[in-house]
């Protein structure tokens, strides 16, 4: 079998008139026969497999019901990013470890959950803002207020970090027009009890700051500025 493959390769290299491939053909036959054989043993040919142009459409068909048409391209982008990261780890690891179907199914399930119609996808949950961004926010009112009530430096840093993440997420969602959230999703985003969030949202609704639609609570602002006094 190996000899047949070698003969086919040699014939293709000899008969081809493709000048772009000429350097590759020469490099192949500059190898010793043993090295060529080792290289060929590492090659697996998947007959009739889709090429890169067809792959996008096939992936979209596989996840067709996992997200709405609006969110499907972004879901595929995240799935591909996860997949390429797994492939890099698998190829660079000293011990060969396959990527399991269960891991792929679990990732698709998590993405499906995050891309439900009433959810706000979280792109920046693990992001670490650059130190210059944190420094730029040092004069913000909320930072001065936290210092006024003697919150320690580490908790102020966490607050600024969360502000940066929320700002980046809000900007991303503004671009994607993902402005409608359920009360449960608002609670999840701010990591607070759903009942407390429900009371706060009701106050904002009654004040006319935000709006409610049949699909959820709408936040039609890039930012909301609050001012309040603290007696010391």
C-alpha positions in Angstrom: 0.0 0.0 0.0 2.8 2.3 0.9 4.6 1.6 -2.3 1.4 2.4 -4.3 1.0 5.7 -2.5 4.6 6.5 -3.1 4.3 5.8 -6.8 1.2 8.0 -7.0 2.9 10.9 -5.3 6.0 10.5 -7.5 3.9 10.4 -10.6 1.9 13.4 -9.5 5.1 15.4 -8.8 6.6 14.4 -12.1 3.5 15.2 -14.3 2.3 18.3 -12.5 2.7 21.6 -14.2 1.7 23.6 -11.2 4.6 26.0 -10.5 3.2 27.0 -7.1 3.6 23.4 -5.9 7.0 22.8 -7.4 8.9 23.9 -4.3 6.8 21.5 -2.2 7.4 18.6 -4.5 11.2 19.3 -4.4 11.1 19.5 -0.6 9.3 16.2 -0.4 11.8 14.3 -2.5 14.8 16.0 -0.8 13.8 13.9 2.2 15.3 10.5 2.8 13.1 7.5 2.0 12.8 6.7 5.7 11.7 10.3 6.6 9.2 10.3 3.7 7.8 7.0 4.9 7.4 8.3 8.5 5.7 11.4 7.2 3.2 9.4 5.1 2.4 7.2 8.1 1.2 10.3 10.0 -1.3 11.3 7.3 -4.9 10.2 7.5 -7.0 10.8 4.4 -10.8 11.3 5.1 -12.4 10.5 1.8 -15.2 12.8 0.6 -14.8 15.1 3.7 -16.0 18.7 3.2 -13.5 21.4 2.5 -13.3 24.8 4.4 -15.8 26.4 2.0 -18.5 23.8 2.8 -17.7 23.4 6.5 -19.3 26.7 7.7 -22.7 25.6 6.2 -22.5 22.1 7.7 -21.7 23.5 11.1 -24.6 25.9 10.8 -26.9 23.0 10.0 -25.7 21.1 13.0 -26.4 23.9 15.5 -29.5 25.2 13.6 -31.9 24.7 16.6 -29.3 25.7 19.2 -29.7 29.5 18.7 -31.9 32.0 16.8 -30.8 33.1 13.3 -29.6 36.4 14.9 -27.3 34.8 17.4 -26.3 31.7 15.4 -23.1 33.3 13.7 -21.8 34.5 17.1 -22.5 31.1 18.6 -20.6 29.3 15.8 -17.7 31.8 16.3 -17.5 30.9 20.0 -17.8 27.2 19.3 -15.0 27.4 16.7 -12.8 29.4 19.1 -13.3 26.7 21.8 -12.6 23.9 19.3 -9.4 25.4 17.9 -8.1 25.9 21.5 -8.9 22.2 22.3 -7.1 21.1 19.1 -4.0 23.2 20.0 -3.8 21.6 23.4 -4.3 18.1 22.0 -1.6 18.6 19.3 0.9 20.2 21.7 0.4 17.8 24.6 3.1 15.2 25.2 0.3 12.6 25.9 -2.3 12.2 23.2 -5.7 12.9 24.5 -8.8 12.9 22.2 -11.4 15.6 22.3 -14.5 13.7 23.4 -18.0 14.0 21.9 -19.3 14.5 25.4 -17.1 17.6 25.8 -18.3 19.0 22.5 -22.0 18.3 23.5 -21.4 20.0 26.9 -20.0 23.1 25.2 -22.9 23.3 22.8 -25.4 23.0 25.7 -23.7 25.9 27.5 -23.7 28.0 24.4 -27.3 27.2 23.8 -28.2 28.3 27.3 -26.3 31.6 27.0 -27.9 32.4 23.6 -31.5 32.0 24.7 -33.7 34.9 23.5 -34.0 36.5 27.0 -30.3 36.1 27.9 -27.5 38.5 27.6 -24.4 36.6 26.4 -21.4 37.1 28.7 -18.3 37.7 26.7 -16.2 39.4 29.4 -16.8 37.3 32.6 -13.1 36.3 32.8 -11.6 39.4 31.3 -8.9 41.4 33.1 -9.0 45.1 32.1 -5.6 46.7 31.5 -4.1 48.5 34.4 -4.3 51.8 32.5 -8.1 51.4 32.2 -8.3 50.9 36.0 -6.2 54.0 36.6 -8.4 56.0 34.2 -11.4 55.2 36.3 -9.8 56.3 39.6 -11.6 59.7 39.5 -15.1 58.2 38.9 -17.8 59.1 41.3 -18.4 55.6 42.4 -14.7 55.1 43.2 -14.7 58.3 45.3 -17.8 57.2 47.1 -16.3 53.8 48.0 -13.2 55.6 49.4 -15.4 57.9 51.3 -17.0 55.0 53.2 -13.5 53.5 53.7 -13.8 50.4 51.4 -10.4 48.7 51.2 -8.3 49.0 48.1 -8.7 45.5 46.9 -12.5 45.7 46.9 -12.3 49.0 45.1 -10.1 47.3 42.5 -12.7 44.5 42.1 -15.5 47.1 41.7 -13.5 48.9 39.0 -12.8 45.6 37.2 -16.5 44.7 37.3 -17.4 48.1 36.0 -15.0 47.7 33.0 -16.4 44.2 32.3 -20.0 45.5 32.4 -19.1 48.4 30.2 -17.5 46.2 27.5 -20.4 43.7 27.7 -22.9 46.5 27.4 -21.1 47.9 24.4 -21.1 44.5 22.7 -24.7 44.0 23.4 -25.6 47.4 22.1 -24.0 46.4 18.8 -25.9 43.2 18.8 -29.2 44.9 19.9 -29.5 42.4 22.8 -31.3 44.8 25.1 -34.1 42.7 26.4 -33.5 40.7 29.6 -35.7 38.6 32.0 -35.6 39.4 35.7 -33.7 36.2 36.3 -31.1 37.1 33.7 -30.7 40.6 35.2 -30.1 38.9 38.6 -27.6 36.5 37.1 -25.7 39.4 35.4 -25.3 41.3 38.7 -24.9 38.2 40.9 -27.8 39.2 43.2 -30.9 37.5 44.7 -33.7 37.5 42.1 -36.2 38.9 44.6 -34.0 41.9 45.5 -33.4 42.6 41.8 -37.1 42.4 41.2 -37.7 45.1 43.8 -35.0 47.3 42.3 -36.3 46.8 38.7 -39.8 47.6 39.9 -38.5 50.9 41.3 -36.7 51.8 38.1 -39.8 50.9 36.1 -42.0 53.1 38.2 -39.6 55.9 37.9 -39.6 55.6 34.1 -35.9 54.9 33.9 -36.3 51.5 32.1 -39.1 49.9 30.2 -40.8 46.5 30.2 -41.9 44.7 27.1 -43.6 41.3 26.6 -40.2 39.8 26.0 -38.4 41.2 29.1 -36.9 44.4 30.7 -35.4 46.8 28.2 -32.3 48.9 29.0 -32.2 51.5 26.3 -29.1 53.4 27.6 -25.4 53.3 27.1 -24.9 54.3 30.8 -26.9 55.5 33.8 -25.4 58.0 36.2 -26.6 58.1 39.8 -25.7 60.7 42.4 -26.4 60.4 46.1 -25.1 61.8 49.3 -23.5 60.0 52.3 -23.4 61.6 55.7 -20.1 61.2 57.5 
